Amino acid sequence: MGGGLLAAGALAFSVAFAAGETKPSVSINVDDKPLARTASDSYAPVIKQVAPSVVKVLVTERAKNVPVQDNPFFNDPRFREFFGPFGFGGPGGPFGGGGRMQRQPEQNGLGSGVVVSADGYVVTNSHVVTGADVIKVSFNDGRELSAKVIGTDPKSDLAVIKVDAADLPAITFADSDQLEVGDRVLAIGNPFGIGQTVTSGMVSGLGRATLGLDYEDFIQTDAAINPGNSGGALVDVRGRLVGVNTAILSRSGGFQGIGFAIPANMTRSIMEQLVAHGKVTRGYIGVMVQNITPAFAEQFNLDKTEGALVSEIVGDGPAEKAGLKTGDVITEFNKKPIKDGRTLKLTVANVAPGQTVPVVVARDGKSETLELKVGELPRDPDDREGPAVAGSGSNEGTLQGVGVSDLSSRARREFDIPARIRGALVTEVAPDSAAAEAGLQPGDVILEINRQPVQSSEDAVRLTENPKSRKTLLLIWNQKGTRFVAVDETGDR
């Protein structure tokens, strides 16, 4: 018999009885009354209420030509994470390929989404719709509607899409700040494309920050979340949205009891900005901070290991203007207690730029309150299409074979680059290039080119186009310090 699913009772046994012999019987208790289905013994009423609000999101990326990736750096997972799944293989680009292209076939994917308004707005994950050429939303009643992207926020992995429809069953938001570990929750989505599926569990943890996103405050749950669930709903036992399912922690690729959801309160804040402006604006104060360890608490005369220790202040930023100093411990921001660096980052991000707020700091064993005008978080170079190539604007450009990109927050973490450093990150150096011979390496930061300041990859490209000389003087920074590098591309070296 071929393989497949076996229904219960698929293996039958035949029992023969002699003629006239009494067949045995068994007396059983049967209760065939319909289940009352109260909240205490069934989730069915809640699921019937909320299921129409959870949709399937189908995405298509059309066939296209993409650069050939034959640079050995692409095998390094750090570079794959930094530059994305397709890399950048243009002429002399950071992943080589010599400009050769290959045909990438049409790709299809799926995820889940949550209807958040009756007029067609749907929240999902940014990673579900990013790069999609066609997006369709499939509803429980069989309708399948085209959708357009209203806005995405990769920093939180949230996106808003919209369908042209009215009177949709919008979900109700809960106050996710009221969640407690142990609360029962349901995860609803479309795992593996098999159709809408509901799993149950509880809140296993709060305030998790384990996925490497810029803004993380995840709800951890043991309700099963699998591929295709991304963007689906995590609801409480009253059917209210408490989170948007986004990821799992797994060694096998399948669910292993640890799933994560973006809290409803964060989802609502980001969703409202995306709908209103198409982008998310976050507060910024211009500091680098560390968490308080017992050793730091002793050194700074603190009673407890809470707060955010200021380790660096960006020049002429909001913090410097407000009078913050290196060594201050921020214990309260905008009247909200600061537990650690992550709490500070999330709290600052939620304050509108231009607003003046009180900041309480512990300084020299005393508590002081400062008034700080919050700035706007600068545009993150993570949102750029990709790294630039020094000298790419002209065949006569210098620094041939050198790839550069802007200093994104991810790059700063990867290479441990302080906030005070401004420049262009070296992403690749061709092994046989003059730059490699001069000692330039990936991870170096170019601060100057021929004594001209470099603030971005665009500066690096501009300053290497149409040079007066094939000899280039660089000022670079790396973990060993700041130094000059002379690159000679005259061919006489």
Secondary structure, DSSP 8 states (H G I E B T S, - for coil): -------TT-S-------TT------------S-----TTT-SHHHHHHHGGGEEEEEEEE--EEEE----GGGGSHHHHHHH-TT---STT-TT--TT-EEEE--EEEEEEEEE-STTSEEEE-HHHHTT-SEEEEE-TTS-EEEEEEEEEETTTTEEEEEES-SS-----B--GGG--TT-EEEEEE-GGGS--EEEEEEEEEEEE--S--SS--EEEE-S---TT-TT-EEEETTS-EEEEEEEE--SSSS--S-EEEEEHHHHHHHHHHHHHHSS---EE--EEEEE--HHHHHHTT-SSS-SEEEEEE-TTSHHHHHT--TT-EEEEETTEE--SHHHHHHHHHTS-TT-EEEEEEEETTEEEEEEEE-EE----GGGSSS-EETTTT-TT-SSTTEEEEE--HHHHHHHT--TT--SEEEEEE-TTSHHHHHT--TT-EEEEETTEE--SHHHHHHHHSS-S-SEEEEEEEETTEEEEEEEE-SS--
